[in-house]
Amino acid sequence: MTMIEGSTGTWEVVIGLEVHAQVISKAKLFSGASTDFGGEPNSQVANVDAAMPGMLPVLNGVCVEQAVKTGLGLNAEINLHSVFERKNYFYPDLPQGYQISQYQEPVVGEGTVTIDLADGSSRDIGIERLHLEQDAGKSLHDQDPRRTYVDLNRSGIALMEIVSKPDIRSAEEAGAYLRKLRTLLRYLGTCDGNMEEGSMRCDVNLSVRRPGEALGTRTETKNVNSVRFVQQAIEYEARRQVELLEEGGAVVQETRLFDANRGESRSMRSKEEAHDYRYFPDPDLLPLELDADWVAELRQGLPELPDAKKARFMAEYGLSAEDAATLVGERETADFYERVAKGRDPKLAANWVLTNYFGALNASRLGLAEAPVSAEQLGDLLGLIADNTISGRIAKDVFEEMWASGKDATAIVEEKGLKQITDTGAIEGIIDDIIAKNLVQVEQYAGGENPKVIGWFVGQVMKATQGKANPGVVNKLLKEKLGG
């Protein structure tokens, strides 16, 4: 929980987030037009999206299924009866002049998202509701000095608006909530979470108060399109409100826009209340009635979700909470790890995936799908370490060669003659030679002057064998011969 220390005392920040998540569906919410990103302007617009006279909306069942699956993933109540309403407002890029949304009776009710914080603690953030609504088009102001152009490709695309309760108390918690929500949506396959493409946007509702007092007047910062910008917007707006109140002013309930270039927000318009939108049930759409057995089938078909997967990784593989949380952050990463760890030391597998493999990915600026080393190839490399074919140090060199060439670990080890020397007799001969040539160090060890000198001897043996001697055998033999 973040407290802001102002000149007149302590303030508490109260935050609620409204996330607009674009539903993964090939067609829009009420038409068959394509939802592909990046199409030519106005190339993906059906007659109903353009509000042509006499065109009636037809509800896309896939979008409803995606919303219900998301609600189940949020541990939320699924409302078997819900209603689409018209939200009347001037939308310059939504031709019908109103938005079809859900207001009094949404498809999904209250739920919970558990967030993990940097200090190892976790918190439950309440979900108020999830409702379906159509997106607006996009006004383009920079195409002509005298005109505004409108692209209706987004007009009518299905959105899930996921509204949190005002349970968030800091920018850190807001970031953790958004990342966790994005992970959930991706696991469920209901939204890709690509904020840079506009398929996940966030409105920030924020107020400040003295600890223990009633909620203060809130502002809403609209359409913030990255986790980092959401956190910056929160930091800026919280400080702005505290300074305003401490100077004797009053916070005005309003809608604001965040300028990412300047790191500050500015007033956009006074905040509307629900009655300003003049909601009423859409006469072209019947109430949505869901079958309880169908909802139960969807629940049975849900994938293993991040919290359950994290708990299983900790219990089954003995991983730390931090490592497990990182690995389950993306479904494809968790699946990759499990393929690497299958039949092998799970902790060693986690260490290699999180450090060596992810390090190579980041350096190469590649995703898992483009990586030159597969999970099975990495697993084979770990197998060579486990059966003492190569040492952990040699394995790092082998991995670099695998990444550069795409070859299997076994082939590289054979080609370069990197097999670990485990023959006690061969190693013993090398040790005898090094001891005979370094009697000063032998006396230092024997006399107790420098017990750490054994590490120097280990280094000499490894140097002589080009790193191929088994470290365990080397240490054992050295202690025997040096009298340790």
N, C-alpha and C positions, 0 to 999 in steps of 0.2 A: 504494500500500500504506500502510495506516494503522498507525502504531506509537503505543502509549499510553505516555506517560512517567509511571510511578508513582514513589512515594517510594523504592522500592528498585531502580529501573532500568526498562528498556524491555520492553514486552510486545507481542506480535504477536496480532492478532485473526484467527481462522479461522472462516469462515462457509460454510454450505451451506444452500440454500433448497429447500423442497418447495412447489411451486406446484400448487394444485388448480384446474384450468381446466375450466369447464363446457362440455361439447361442444355445438356448435350442431346441434341435431336437433329435429324436431317431436315426437318421442316419446322416452320414457325408455329406459334401457339394456336393460331386460328386460321392458318392457310397452309397450302402445300409448297410455298416458296422456299428456296434453299436458304440455309443458314451459314454456308461456307464463308470463312473470313477472307477479306481481300479481293472480293469481286469488283468488277467495274461498277461505278456509281449507278444506282437505280437499275441494275441488271437482275436483281433478285427480289422483285416486287410483284405480288399477286394483286388482282383487282381489289380484294378485301383490304390489303395492306395500304393501298392507295385511296381507300374509302370511296370507291366508285359507287354511284347510286344503286341501291337494290342489292348490294353484295352482303351476304350474311356470314358471320363467323362460324366456323365449325371446329369444335375443340379437338386438339391433338391428344389422343390417349397416351402416347409415349411420354409427353411432357407431364401428364398427371402421374404416371408411374414413377418417373424420375423424382418428382416432388415427394411422393409417399416414401420412396426408398431413402431419400435424404432425411425425412422426418424420423424414420425408423433408426437411421444411423445416429441421429441426435437424441435418441432415447425419448422421443417426443410423443405426445398424444396425437393419434391420427383421427381426424374428424370425418366420420363416414358421410356426413352431410355438410356441404359447403356451397357458397353462392358467389358468382361473379357479379361485380357491380361496376357501374360507370363512375369514374373519377373525373369530374368536369373541371378542366383547367386549360388555359391557353398553351398548347404545345405547337410551336411553329413548325416542328418537324414530325408531327403525328396528325395526318390529314383529317381524321374523323373529329378532331377537336376535343376528344376525351380519351382516357386510357381505361381499358378493361382490366380491372384488378379485383382483389378480394379485400373486403374491409371488415364487416361485422362477423362474418363466418368464414374464416380461412380454412384451408385444407389440413393444415398442421397446427397443433396447439403447443403447449409448454413442453420444453425439453431441457437438456443440459449438455454443456461442453466442458470437459475437464482439461485445464491447461497446466503445463509443466513450466516452472520458472527457473531462472538461472541458479538460484540458491538450493535447488533440489526439492523445493516444496511444490505442492500442486493446489489448485483452486478450482471449484466448480463455478462456471458462469451460466446463469440461467438463460434459456431461450424463451422469449415471449410468444413467438409465432413464426410460421413460415407460410407465405402465401404466393400464389402464382399471379403474374401480371405480364403484360406485353411491354416490350421496350419501345422507345421512340426512335425516330431516325436521327440524322446528324446534320446540323447546320454548318456549312463551310463558309467562313467569313474572309478567308485569305486567298480566294481564287480570283477575285475581281475587286478593284478599288471602290466600285459603286454598287455592287450587288452581293447578296448572300445566296449561295446555292444550297440546295437540300439534297442529301443522299438518303433514300428511303430503304436501303438494304437492311438496316437494323430494325426498321419499323415492323412491329409485330413479333419479333423474336421473343421466345419465352424466357422470362426471368423468374427466379425464386428470390423473393425478398426475405432474408433471414434476420429477424429483429431480436437483439439480445435484451435482457433486462439491464437496468443501470447498475450492474454488479462490478464493472471494471473500474479499477482505482488508479491506474498509472499507464503511461505510454508503453512500458515493458509488458504489462498484462494485455494491453490491446494488441501488441505485436504477437504475443504468444497465442492469443485467441484467434487472430486472423490466420496465422500459420497452421494452427491445429484444424481450423475449419476448412482451410484449403486442402490439407492432407485428407480429411474425412471425405470431402467431395470427390477427390481424385480416386481414393480407394473405392468409393461407391460407383464411380464412373458416371456421375450425374452432372459434373461441371469440371472443365479442365483447369480452372483456377488461374488462367493466364491474365494477370492484371494488366500487363503491357498491351494486350489485345482488347482490353475493355470487357472481357468476359467475367471479371469479378471486380466490382467497384464498391466503395465503402462511404457511407455518410456517418459523420462523427457527431453525436449528441453529447454536449459537455456542459457541466455547471460546476461551480465551486461553493463550498459552505464551510462554516466553522464545524469542527468535529462534534457530532451529536445533534446538530441542528437540522431543521427541515431542508429539503432539497431547494437549491437556488434556481434562479432563472437560467434556462439552458439556451445555447445556440446550436445550430446544426451546420456543420461544414460539409458541403456536398461533393460527391463524386471524386473522392481521393483514390488514386489508382496505383498505389504501391504501399507495402507494409511500412517502408521507411518514411514515406510522406505522411502516412497516417500518424506515426509516432511524432514526427516533427509538428504536424498540425495540432496535436494534443498539447505538446509542450508549449507551443506558441499561444494557443487559445487559453490555456489554464493561466499562464502568466499574465496575459492581457486582462482577463477577467479579475484576477486578484488585484492588479495595479489599479484598475478602474474602480473597484469597490473601496480600496483603501484611500483613494483620492476623494471619496464621497460621492462617486457617481453610481449609476445603476446599470446592470446588464440588461440589454434589450433583447427580447426573444426575436431572433432573426435567422435568416439563412445566409451563410458565408461561403466564400470560395477560397481555397488555399492556393497560393502562388508558390509553386515549388522552387522557382528560380530565386525568389527573394526570401523564401522560408517564412512567409507570413500570410495571414488571411485578410480578406477585406469583405465588407458588407455587400450582400447581393440584393436582398429584399427582406421585408418583414416576413416573419415565419407564419405560414398559413396554419389554421386549425382544421380539424376534420370537416366542420360544417362549411368551411370556405369551398370545399370541393364538391358539395352537393351530391354526395353519393346516393345512388339508388340502384336496385337490382337491374342488370342488363336484360331488357325484354326479349333479346334475341337468343338468350342462352338459358336453358333450364338449370335448376339447381343440380349440383354434382352429387350423385349418390354412389358411394363406394360399397362394395361387397366385403364383409368382414373376412370371409374365407380367402378372398383374393389378397387382402392385406396380409393375412397370416402366411400365405404362400410366399409373398415378397419378403417377409421377415425371415422365413426359412432359407431363402436363397441369398441372403446377404453374405458378402465375403467376411473373413476374419478382419475386424477393424483394428486401428492402430493401438488402442489401449489394451485390447485382449492380446494382440500380437506382442506388444512390449512385455506384458506380464509373462507370456509363454517363453519369450527369449530369455528372460531373467531366470525363470524356473527350470527350463529344459536345457539351456546352454550355459547357465551360470554367468551370464553377462551382467555388467554393472547397469544401473538404471540409466546412466548417461549414454553408454554405448548402445544399449537397446533402443533408447529414444531416438538416437541419431539414425540407426539402421532402419527403423520403421517409419521414418519421416516421409519416405516415398515408397509406394507399394513395390515398384520395380527394384528398388535398392534392397528391400527386405527379401524379395524373392531371389535376387542375385546372391545375397549373403547365404541363404539357406542352401542354394546349390553348391556354393563353395564349401560350406561346412559339412555337407552330407558325408558321413563316415569318417570325419576328421576331427581334430581338436577344435572345438567351437570357439574357444577364446583366442587361439592362434589365428583362426580364420577371421574373426572380428578385427583383430589387430591389423592383419594384412589388408583387409578390405578398407578399413577406416583410414589407414595411414598410407601405405605404399600405393594401393590401387587408386583411392580417391585423389591422392597427391598427383599421380600420373594423369588422371582424368583432368584435373584442374589445370595442370601445366600444359596439357595438350588442347585444352578448351573443347573437350569432347563430352558427349553424353554416353550413357551406358550402351546404347544401341550402336554407337559408332566405334566403340573401343576395340582395339586390335587383339586384346586378350579376353577370352571368354571366361565365364565362371568355372567351367569344367577345366580349362587350362590352368587357371589359378589354383584350383583344387589339386590338380596333378602336381604342381610345384610344391604345395604344402605336403603332399604325400611323400615327396622325395626328402623333405626335411625330417618328417616323422620316422622314416625307415633308415635314417642316417646315410642316405646316398650322398646328400650334400649338407653343408652347414648352413645355419641361418644367414651368415655373412655372405657366403657364396650365393645363396638364394637371391639376395638383392641384386647381385650382378646378373644372374640368370634372368631375373624378372625384367631388368632393363633391356636385355637382348630380346626377350620375348616381345616386349612392347614395341621395339624398333623393327623387328622382323616378322612378328606374327607366328613364329615357330613354337612348337611345343617344348616344354622344359626338358623332357627326356632327350630329345634330339640335340638340344644345345649342350647339355651336360656331356653327351657322348662325343659330339664334334670337338668340343674344347677340352676334353679330358678333365672335367671338374669334379669327378667322383671323390667323395671324402675318403681320406686314408684312415681306415679303422684297424689296420694290421698293427698289432701291438709291437711286433718285432721291428718293423720298419720305423715306427715312431721312436722306439727306444734307441735305435742306432743314431738317429738325428739328435736326440736329447743328449746322449753320451758325448757326441762330438761337440755340442755347444757348451756343455759343462766343462769339458777338458780345455776349451779355449777361453773360458771366462771364470777363472779361479777366484778372482777378487770378489766378484758378485756371489760366488758360492760361499766364501768366508763371511760376507756381510749377512747372508741369510742364516748360516749356521750359528753365527755369534749373536743373532738377534738384533743386530744394528739396524737392519732394514728389512723387516718381514715382507714389505710390499715388493721386494725385488723379484718374487716369484712371478709377478705379473709381467715383469720385463722378460723373464725366461719364456713365458708363454708366448709373448710377442715375437721373440726370436725364432721359436719353433714354427709359429704360424707363417712367419716371413720365409723361413727356409722351405716350407711345404706349399708356398703360394696360397695360404689360407685353407688348404684342403685337409689338414689334420683334424681329427675329431677332438674338439676342445675338452670334452670330458675325459678322454683317454690321456690327453696331454697333461692336464692338471693332476690326475691320479699318479701318473708315472713320475712327474717332476717331484711331487711331494715324497714319493717313495725314495727317489734317488738323492734328494736333498735332505732327507731325514725330517720332513715336515709332518 
